[in-house]
Amino acid sequence: MQKTVVLNVVGMTPALLSHAPHLRALAERGGVRPVSTITPAVTCSVQATFLTGRMPSSHGCVANGWYFRDLAEPMFWRQNNGLIQGDKIWHEARRRDPDFTCAKLFWWYNMHADVDWSVTPRPIYKADGSKVPDFYAWPSELHGELRAKLGDFPLFRFWGPTADIVSSRWIAECAMHVYDTRKPTLTLVYLPHLDYNLQRLGPDHPGIAADVAAIDDVCGKIIRKVEADGACVIVLSEYGITPVKGDVAINRALRRAGWLVTRDELGEDKLDPGASDAFALVDHQVAHVYVRRPELVPKVKALLEQLDGVEQVLDEDGKRAVGLDHERSGELVAISQSDRWFSYYFWLDDARAPDFARTVDIHRKPGYDPVELFIDPAIRLPKLTLGWKLLRKLCGMRTLMDVIPLDPSLVKGSHGRPTDDPALGPLMISSHADLLPKGAVDAPDVHDLILDHLFT
């Protein structure tokens, strides 16, 4: 077996390599190929495809979250590895060699994965409503070891308005510690930094070059260490982020049509999915639309196709064609135009928005909300406001961290729809060019290509 390290550098594209000297050097002494990604081109779905070699129709990860019909609840960003259906790459590797070991570091669906070592974000939610930064590690003694060496995981630098390079540096230090002390055969490392400003500022913003250089420096340190140890290096990305000029408020359209139902809770609108004839769970540029009554599907499809910013609406045949025909998928799947994205907003008056709408709350929102990357520009002294709210929390007082705006126009980049230009899409770099195909890499083939690096 050949030790192999896979760096999942979120948002990296062939076009951005010009700002990444370490990754570019790896590509020049090895090889680089564009990746033909899947629909939806979002984190959980693409990672599951890389790990299983299968499409969402088989592994079931149809988005970063979906509607659990038996619970009548939408759930995003769950963490149990069992949600990925079917065998993963480490199962096949163990069949080939029982001495194979695997470290899964911050890739999604990480908890309770039957790998040898795993680490992933896992906040502690206290009974008083507070959220304490923490992480999950297996075996459990690894948690104390990493915390003693690296300190607390910087959760609030991993997502939200203060997200930056600090979290990716922590992950990289974690990866190098696990590599040095455990010597895994396969090390999977997720580095999220580029996700932030590519969505905040857009990929054409001049400041992006500095973000690329920052994550490239992190990658360079890992690459130097593991190549000196004789390991193969693979760099992957899941999607490319494209410029956007506005959102598509799909749930507001469904509500105006009378199909989406809300209930009043203390003067706030709350989505009632179990009572709704149709509602959408949005995920960047893709939206799963759940339609309760089969006879309504053609009417809902016709409405969605007329919405400004919608490129296509997939029915059963359409889902089958892109590998999304799974029971977890919506009856319809809407895909936006390349310069638009789907917001989850279902209220018609911001005064009736639920309290969580103005907070970072990835679990209660029925869909992905990139506006969580911003502090409300209407707050005159944001640092002072944040500091005061945090102080109140530290003193044990209940405090709503309502600093997130309700302005989707702030978002300048999105993904989910495969890019039209391969140079703006995901890539695969290998230190061993002879193990790469001649042309573009189909996302499901990444599974076998990693195995080739391990066993060739």
N, C-alpha and C positions, 0 to 999 in steps of 0.2 A: 504493500500500500504506500501511496505517496501522500504525505500531509498536504492538505489544501485549505486555504483560507479564502472565504468568499466575503467580500465587502459589498454590501448593498448600499450604494451611495445614491440616496433618493434624489430624483430630478436631474441627475447627470445626463448629458446628451453629447453626441459628437460635436455639436456646435459650441458647447461650453468647454471642451477640452483645451481650447487655446489659452484659457486662463488657469489651467491645471498642469503645471510642469511635471509633477511626480506621476500623475496618471498618464499624461501624454508620453512620458519616457517609458512607462510600463507597456503602453500600447505599441511604441516603436520597437522595443526589443522583443515584444511578443506579438500580439495581434489585437485588433478591435473590429467588431461587427455591430451593425444595427440590430436591434431586437424588434421583431414583429410582435407587439404585445397583444393582449386580449381585450375584450370588452366585458366588464369595465376595467379600464386601466387605473385601478386604485389599489392601495397597499395590500389589503387582506386577500383580495382575489388573485392578484399577480403573484404574491408570495406563495399562496397555496398551489398555484399552477407550477411555479418553479420547484416546489418541494414534492409534488406528486407526479408531475409530467402529464397532468390531465386538465381539462377545461372545467369551468364552473359547473357545467351540467353534470359532471361526475363528482368533483370534490365538494360541491355545495356551497362554497363561499362566493355567493353571487354579488356581494358588495362588502363594504366595511360593516354592514349591519343589515338586518332584514326584519320583516314582520313575523313574529312568532304567533301563528294563527291560533294555536291551542291556548295561548295565554291572552290573546287580543292585545299584545304589547309589541311596539317596535323596540328593538334592542341593538345598539351600536357599540362597537369596540369591546365585545366580549373577549375573554382571554383563554378559555379552555381549549387545548389543542384538539380535543375530541370533536370540535365543530368542523375540522377538516376531515372529510370522509375519505376513506381509503388509505393505502400504504403511503408512507413518506420515504424520502430518499434514504434515511438512516435504516429503514427496515430492509431495503434491498442491499445496502452496503453490508449489513450484518449477515445477511444470507451468503454473501460472497466471502466474507471473512469475519468470523466471530470476535476477532480482536479489534475490530473497528470501534472507534469512539467518536462522539459528537458533542460539541458545545454550541448551543443555540442562544445567541446573545442579542436580545431586544428585537428579534424578528417577532412578528405578531402571532397570536394563538400559541403562546409559549408555555403557559402554565399547564403542568401535568403532562407535558410532552415526554414520551419515553426515550429521551436522550440522556446522556451521562451528566451533563451540566447545563443549566439554563439560568438566565437572568432576564428580568423584564420589569418595567415600571408597575408598581402596585401600591397606590396610596392607601393609607389607613384612614377609614371613615369613622370618626368617633361619634358616640351617642349624642354629643352636644352640637353636632352638625359641622364640626371642623374637619378639614382634610389635611392630613399630615403626610408630607413627602416620604415615600419609602419605595422599596423594590422587593420583588419576589426572587428568591434564588433556590436552586436545587442542585445538590443536596443542601439541606438547611444550614449546615455549618458554613457554607460559602457566603451566606448573607453577612454574618458577623465578620468574617475575614475581609470581605470587600469594604464593608463599612469602616473597619478599623484602618484600612489602607487608603481609601479614597474619600471617606466622609459620606454624608448623606447624598443620595441621588438628587440632583437639582431638578426636581419635577417641574417647577414653574419656569424653568429655562428649556424644558422639553416641549411644552405646548402653551399657547396663550400669548398675550401681548408682550411678554418679556422673553419669549423663546429665542435662543441664539446658539452660538457655537459651543457654549459651556457644556450643554448636555451631551453633544457628540464627543467632546473631549473626554468626558467622564466615561462614556461607553467605550471609547478607544482604550483608555487606561484599564478598564475592566477586561477588555478582550486580551490585551497584552499580558495582564496578570494571569488570566485563566490559561492562555497559551503557554506561558513560562512554567506554570506550576502543575498543570494537568496534562499537557502534551496531547491534545485531542487530534484525532486523524482529520476530522473536518470541523472547521470553526466558521460559524455563520454569524456575521456582524452587521447590524443595521445602523446606519449613520444618517440621521434625518435632517441635517442642518439646512440643506438647500431648499427644503420644502417651505421654509418660512418666508424669506424675502422674495422668492419666485412668485409666491401668491400675494404678498403684500405689495410689492413694487412692480411685478411683471418681469418676464425674462429679458426684455429689451432695455431695462433700466441700467444706467451706467454703474450703479452701485453693486450690481450682481457680480461683477468681476472679483470684487474683494471677498464676497461670500464663497465663490468657487475656490479662490486661493486659500481661504481659511480651511475649508474641508479637505482640500488637496494636501495641505500641510499635515493634517491629522492622518490622512491615508498614507502619506509618505513615511511617517514614523512606523506605522504598522508594516508596510511593505518592506522597509529596510530590515526590520527585526526578523520577519518570518522568512524572507528570501535568504538571509544569512544563515538560517537554520535549514535551508534546503527545501522549503515548502513551495508549492505552486500557489499562485495568487490569481483569483478571479475577481473582477469588479463588475457588478451588475447595477442596473437601475430598472425601475418598474414602469416608468412613464416619463414623458416629457411634459413640461408645463408651458402652455401657450398663452399669449396675451388675451385678455377678455375686456369687454367694454360694458358689461352689465349682466344682471341676473334674469332668470325666468321664474316668476313667482307662481309656480305650478299649482300649489295648494290653494292659493287665493282664487285661481281660476276654477278649481274644482268646488270650492266653497260657494262661489257666486252662482255656479250651475246647480247648487242645491244638493250635491252629492257628499261633500265633506261636512261632518257634524262636529260642533264644539259644544262644550258645556261650560256654564258659568261657575267659577270658583272665586268667591270673594271679589267679584268685579273683574276677574281675569278670564280670558278665553283659554280653554284647554282642549286639545284635540281628543276626540272620542273615536278612536279607530274602529272599535268593535261595533259602533252604531253607524259608521260611515259607509255609504255605498261605494265611494271611491276616495282614496287619498294617496299621496305620494310620499315615499321615503327617498329623500334626495341624497345623492352622493356625488358631489362635484358636478360633472357634466352628464351624469346618468341618473335617472329617477325610476325606481320601481313603483309602479302604480298598481295598487291592490284594489280590485273591483269585486264587491261582495256578490253581486247578482250577474250570472253569465249573460243574460239578455242585455245588460247595460254596456258590455265591452265594446261593441261597435260604436255606440254613441260617445263613450268616453274617448275612444281612439280618434274619432272625428273631431272632437273638441280640441284635443291636445295637438293634433296635426295643424290646427289653425293658429296656435299660439306663436307670437313673435319670438324668435330665437330657438324654436324646436326644429331640428333637422329631420328626425324620423321617429316613428313610434313602432316598436316591434311587437307584433302579436305572436301567437304560438309558432308560426312558421319562421318569423323573423328571429325569435329567440333561439330556435333550433339552429338556424344558419350561423349564428355567432357563438354557439355553445353555452347559451344561458337558459336552456330549457330544463329547469330544476324546480321542484315543488316550492322551494324558498323564494323563487322569483315572483315578482308581481305578475298579474295577468297581462299587463302591458309594461314595456320598458321604453321610456322616452330618452332620447339622446339629443343633446343640445347642439347648436352650431358651434364651430370651433372657437368663436369669440364670445361665447355666452356660457353661463353655468346656472344650476338650479339652486335657488334659496328654499329653505324649508318653511318660511313664514306662512302661517295659516290664519292669522288675525287680520282684520280689515282696518283696524284703528290701533296705532301704537300705544294709545292709552290703555288698551285692553290686552297688551302683550303679557304673557306669563312672566313672573319674576325671574325665572331662569334664563329668559331670552337675553337679558343684559348681563349675564355672567358667563364664565367658562364652565360649561356643564355638558360634557360630551355624551352623557348617558341619558339625560332626560329629553334632549332635543330629538325630534323625529327626523334625523338626518344630520349630515355634516354641515358645520357652520364655520366657514373661513373667516367670518367677521370677528371671531374670537381672537384673531391675531392682532387686533387693534384696541387701543384705549380710546374711548369716546372723545373725539376732538372738542366736544362742547364742555368738557371738564377743564376748567381754567388752570388748575395747578395739579396735574395728574400724579406726580410723584408724591406730593404732600397728601393728596386724597388717598392714594394707595397706602402710604405709610400710616395714616390715621386709622384706616380700616384694619390694617394688619395689627396695629397696636391694640385695637379693641378686641380682635380675635385672641391675641396673646393674653389679654386680661380675662379671657373666658366669657366675653360678651358675644351674643349672637349678632353677626354683622353680615349684611348682604353685600357681596363683592360685585355690585352692579356698576361696572366700569366699561362694559362692552357696548358699542353703539348698535343701532338698528339701521345701518346704512350700507346696503350691499354694494353701492357704487365704489366703496373704498377698495374692494378686491380687484387686483389687476392681473392675476394669473390663475389658471385652473387646468384641470386634466380630467381624465376619465374616458374621453373619446380618443381613440388612437389618432396620433397626429398624421396629417397629410404628407408632411416632409420627413423622411427618415432621419435627417440631420437634427431635427428638433424632437426626436423621440428617444426612447431608451437605448442602452447599449450593453454590450458585453465585451470586456477586455480580459485577455488571458496572458499570463507570462509564457504560455506555450502555444504559439500560433498554430502549430501542426495539429492541435486538438480542436481547433475551431473549424466550422464548415466554411466553404468558399464564399457563400452569400450570407444574407441576413439569417439570424437565428430566430426560429419560431419559439415563442415563450415556453410551450410545453417541452421543447427539446432541451431546455436548460437543465432539466433533471438528469437526462442521460449524459450531457456534456460534463456536468460536475462528477458523475460517476466515472467518466473516462479519465478525468484528471486524477481521481483517487486510485484507479486500478490499471492505468496504462503504464 
